[in-house]
Amino acid sequence: MDNQKQRLYNVIEELPEELSNKVIDYVEYLKFSYIISNAPKELIIKDNEDLRKKIGEGIQDTENGKVCSIEETFLEIKEILAN
């Protein structure tokens, strides 16, 4: 374990359980924020109108035969999340 991780571990270890739970929640929030900020714009749904637009585009793509298999989809998602 590198020094920063050890230091973080030590700080968390000394906290009361209630505070350590809050720290864990905050770390999860930071991870989520990082993923969202690095995700391609077309994967982010901004609001209800944007959701409707993207669903409509998806329906059009399906009707026009512009679809890929589930395996291809999961592979692409895995590649995006790995970056």
C-alpha positions in Angstrom: 0.0 0.0 0.0 1.5 3.4 -0.9 1.9 6.2 1.6 -1.3 8.1 0.7 -3.5 5.1 0.9 -1.9 4.1 4.2 -2.5 7.6 5.5 -6.1 7.6 4.4 -6.6 4.2 5.9 -5.2 5.4 9.2 -7.4 8.5 9.3 -10.5 6.5 8.5 -9.5 3.8 11.1 -9.4 6.5 13.8 -12.9 7.9 13.0 -16.1 7.0 14.8 -18.2 4.5 12.8 -20.8 7.2 11.9 -18.1 9.4 10.4 -16.4 6.6 8.6 -19.7 5.7 6.9 -20.0 9.3 5.8 -16.4 9.1 4.4 -17.3 6.0 2.5 -20.4 7.7 1.1 -18.3 10.7 0.0 -15.7 8.4 -1.7 -18.5 6.7 -3.6 -19.8 10.1 -4.7 -16.3 11.1 -5.9 -16.0 7.9 -7.9 -19.4 8.5 -9.5 -18.6 12.1 -10.2 -15.3 11.1 -11.9 -17.1 8.5 -14.1 -19.8 11.0 -15.1 -17.3 13.8 -15.9 -15.3 11.4 -18.1 -18.2 9.7 -19.8 -19.0 10.5 -23.5 -21.6 13.3 -23.7 -24.0 11.1 -25.6 -24.2 8.8 -22.6 -25.2 11.5 -20.1 -28.9 12.3 -19.7 -29.2 15.9 -18.7 -33.0 16.1 -18.1 -36.4 14.6 -19.1 -36.3 16.3 -22.5 -32.8 14.9 -23.2 -34.0 11.5 -22.1 -37.0 11.6 -24.5 -34.7 12.8 -27.3 -32.3 9.9 -26.8 -35.0 7.3 -26.5 -36.5 8.7 -29.8 -33.1 8.4 -31.5 -32.7 4.9 -30.2 -36.1 3.9 -31.5 -35.2 5.4 -34.9 -31.9 3.6 -34.9 -33.7 0.3 -34.2 -36.2 0.9 -37.0 -33.4 1.7 -39.4 -31.5 -1.4 -38.4 -28.6 0.5 -36.7 -28.3 -1.8 -33.8 -25.6 -4.0 -32.2 -25.7 -7.2 -30.2 -25.8 -7.2 -26.4 -22.2 -8.6 -26.4 -21.0 -5.7 -28.6 -22.8 -3.2 -26.3 -21.2 -4.6 -23.1 -17.8 -4.7 -24.7 -18.1 -1.0 -25.7 -19.3 0.0 -22.2 -16.4 -2.0 -20.7 -13.9 -0.2 -22.9 -15.4 3.2 -22.1 -15.3 2.6 -18.3 -11.7 1.3 -18.6 -10.5 4.7 -19.8 
